Amino acid sequence: MNIAVFGLGYVGTISAACLARDGHTVVGVDVNAEKVRLVALGETPVLEPDLDRLVAEGVSSGRLRATTDAFEAVQGSDLALITVGTPAGEDGGPDLTYVLAVSREIGLAAGREGRAQVVALRSTAPPGTLARCAEIILEAAAGVPVHLASNPEFLREGSAVWDYDRPPYTLIGTDDPRAESALREAYAGVNAPLLVVAPAVAEMVKYAANAWHAAKIAFSNEIAQIAKAFDVDGRQVMELLRSDTKLNVSPAYMRPGFAYGGSCLPKDVSALLHSARIRSLDVPLLRALPASNDAIVERASVAVVQSRVRTVALLGLAFKPGTDDLRESPAVVLAKRLIGEGHNVRIYDPLVYRAHLMGTNLAYIQENLPHFQSLLVGDPREALAGAELVVVSHATPEFREILEQSPEGTRVLDLVGVFDSPPPHLAYEGLMW
Ligand SMILES: NC(=O)c1ccc[n+]([C@@H]2O[C@H](COP(=O)([O-])OP(=O)(O)OC[C@H]3O[C@@H](n4cnc5c(N)ncnc54)[C@H](O)[C@@H]3O)[C@@H](O)[C@H]2O)c1
């Protein structure tokens, strides 16, 4: 393919050099004449292991060159990649000036040349940016078709060429078959699964990934600080923690849903925070966990209050399905708030209904929902009869079936993802999707 790469920074130079190595004919474009001059000489403008060799080989093979002229680059190219910077602006938001400016240049060039273009946005930019670029490009292209995709890059500086060749997946955010097939062809040399999703999903995944990496680093550092205060080596703690691939470094606990609860997580996070506090250790990430969790319960309670209903059926009361443990259950806290807001709440939870609550479990529910016995019903039909809203706090097959068989127009607030795709007869709303 003939590919134009806009922006000869880290992402652009790596992409250009690797695409040239893989057999494509690539022109790199940059407003910085010095970078263009270096590439033209076969030298890399950014330092990365193996990149100097790839740039030199690309240039000497004639498959890699550079220019400052956007029009000349777009002329004759099948695909344009946008890899310009998206630095933090003064207000902390991403500065999209360069992305939008390049979009206009590509659109104008496509319009002048009168040939359809495929444009992929590889820069990191918030959901909706590709749609903004599309508007600008299509307007500038004045009727010439342009096919667009978001195509975030996942490489890390320092191992960028290695990462380019082994990404976790190639993510293509598009609903345009021509953009998809151009990118499939461009990345045919990359050995990774290729996933096609909606543009905004691809854009959001990149931010989620970077926030997750930041959270992992901050978490490891905070744990190590507390460990040190106990004269324990946090490096060993984290090594053991990450060696558990069943619960720790795994998909477990990584699905959006309702708040955590139960007899362990709230208490043990609290104990850890206490350890930090009495030693004057500042661990803001760990400190934020209870607040973040409470905010989810608050969000659910606001969603119910704003739905302007009086009678609510709550499916699931225990802190998770398959148990009768009510201690620190977010569903209990939610029920308590809703009753406080004047809602009429009926609760169906088969295990809690059948359980002989005792000990701390009984004490917890008596303290938080003193009349819980009168709220609990043993038959789901009883809970749903007359309910204006069904709130689901457990994703169980039984609750799914109850909702599938509920009357047309039943209003459902799903806190946990009981449905991936809800049946059309429900007036369905997910708390966070
Ligand atoms: N650096 C990384 O490790 C990395 C990894 C993944 C994604 N990203 C994302 O990729 C994007 C690029 O990052 P980077 O680190 O390569 O940026 P960078 O700042 O190193 O390079 C950006 C380049 O774009 C050029 N440019 C600006 N306006 C231009 C225009 N109108 N025409 C042509 N070139 C223009 C600049 O001169 C510069 O050389 C960012 O959105 C970044 O968040 C970066």
The ligand as an SDF file (V2000), in Angstrom:
LIG
                    3D

 44 48  0  0  0  0  0  0  0  0999 V2000
    4.4430    8.2320   22.8000 N   0  0  0  0  0  0  0  0  0  0  0  0
    3.8070    7.1120   23.0960 C   0  0  0  0  0  0  0  0  0  0  0  0
    4.3420    6.1970   23.7320 O   0  0  0  0  0  0  0  0  0  0  0  0
    2.4100    6.9070   22.6190 C   0  0  0  0  0  0  0  0  0  0  0  0
    1.8460    5.6230   22.6410 C   0  0  0  0  0  0  0  0  0  0  0  0
    0.5540    5.4380   22.1680 C   0  0  0  0  0  0  0  0  0  0  0  0
   -0.1750    6.5400   21.7170 C   0  0  0  0  0  0  0  0  0  0  0  0
    0.3760    7.7750   21.7370 N   0  0  0  0  0  0  0  0  0  0  0  0
   -0.4120    8.8840   21.2120 C   0  0  0  0  0  0  0  0  0  0  0  0
   -0.0210    9.0990   19.8710 O   0  0  0  0  0  0  0  0  0  0  0  0
   -0.0540   10.4980   19.5790 C   0  0  0  0  0  0  0  0  0  0  0  0
    1.3090   10.9550   19.1330 C   0  0  0  0  0  0  0  0  0  0  0  0
    2.2120   10.8050   20.2010 O   0  0  0  0  0  0  0  0  0  0  0  0
    3.7660   11.0070   20.0280 P   0  0  0  0  0  0  0  0  0  0  0  0
    4.3910   10.6950   21.3360 O   0  0  0  0  0  0  0  0  0  0  0  0
    4.2150   10.2680   18.8140 O   0  0  0  0  0  0  0  0  0  0  0  0
    3.7960   12.5860   19.7520 O   0  0  0  0  0  0  0  0  0  0  0  0
    5.0410   13.5210   19.4290 P   0  0  0  0  0  0  0  0  0  0  0  0
    4.7950   14.7990   20.1070 O   0  0  0  0  0  0  0  0  0  0  0  0
    6.3260   12.7730   19.6700 O   0  0  0  0  0  0  0  0  0  0  0  0
    4.9390   13.7360   17.8540 O   0  0  0  0  0  0  0  0  0  0  0  0
    3.9120   14.4390   17.2400 C   0  0  0  0  0  0  0  0  0  0  0  0
    4.4440   14.9630   15.9200 C   0  0  0  0  0  0  0  0  0  0  0  0
    3.3750   15.5390   15.1810 O   0  0  0  0  0  0  0  0  0  0  0  0
    3.9020   16.6220   14.4620 C   0  0  0  0  0  0  0  0  0  0  0  0
    2.8390   17.4920   13.9460 N   0  0  0  0  0  0  0  0  0  0  0  0
    2.1080   18.4230   14.6060 C   0  0  0  0  0  0  0  0  0  0  0  0
    1.2530   19.0210   13.7670 N   0  0  0  0  0  0  0  0  0  0  0  0
    1.4380   18.4740   12.5580 C   0  0  0  0  0  0  0  0  0  0  0  0
    0.8410   18.6620   11.2810 C   0  0  0  0  0  0  0  0  0  0  0  0
   -0.1030   19.5670   11.0650 N   0  0  0  0  0  0  0  0  0  0  0  0
    1.2720   17.9100   10.2480 N   0  0  0  0  0  0  0  0  0  0  0  0
    2.2470   16.9880   10.4140 C   0  0  0  0  0  0  0  0  0  0  0  0
    2.8430   16.7630   11.6210 N   0  0  0  0  0  0  0  0  0  0  0  0
    2.4460   17.4920   12.6610 C   0  0  0  0  0  0  0  0  0  0  0  0
    4.8430   17.2900   15.4490 C   0  0  0  0  0  0  0  0  0  0  0  0
    5.7620   18.1440   14.8090 O   0  0  0  0  0  0  0  0  0  0  0  0
    5.5100   16.0560   16.0710 C   0  0  0  0  0  0  0  0  0  0  0  0
    6.6770   15.6920   15.3740 O   0  0  0  0  0  0  0  0  0  0  0  0
   -0.5650   11.1850   20.8310 C   0  0  0  0  0  0  0  0  0  0  0  0
   -1.9520   11.3100   20.7520 O   0  0  0  0  0  0  0  0  0  0  0  0
   -0.1940   10.2110   21.9200 C   0  0  0  0  0  0  0  0  0  0  0  0
   -1.0460   10.3400   23.0360 O   0  0  0  0  0  0  0  0  0  0  0  0
    1.6570    7.9800   22.1580 C   0  0  0  0  0  0  0  0  0  0  0  0
  1  2  1  0
  2  3  2  0
  2  4  1  0
  4  5  1  0
  4 44  2  0
  5  6  2  0
  6  7  1  0
  7  8  2  0
  8  9  1  0
  8 44  1  0
  9 10  1  0
  9 42  1  0
 10 11  1  0
 11 12  1  0
 11 40  1  0
 12 13  1  0
 13 14  1  0
 14 15  2  0
 14 16  1  0
 14 17  1  0
 17 18  1  0
 18 19  2  0
 18 20  1  0
 18 21  1  0
 21 22  1  0
 22 23  1  0
 23 24  1  0
 23 38  1  0
 24 25  1  0
 25 26  1  0
 25 36  1  0
 26 27  1  0
 26 35  1  0
 27 28  2  0
 28 29  1  0
 29 30  1  0
 29 35  2  0
 30 31  1  0
 30 32  2  0
 32 33  1  0
 33 34  2  0
 34 35  1  0
 36 37  1  0
 36 38  1  0
 38 39  1  0
 40 41  1  0
 40 42  1  0
 42 43  1  0
M  CHG  2   8   1  16  -1
M  END
$$$$
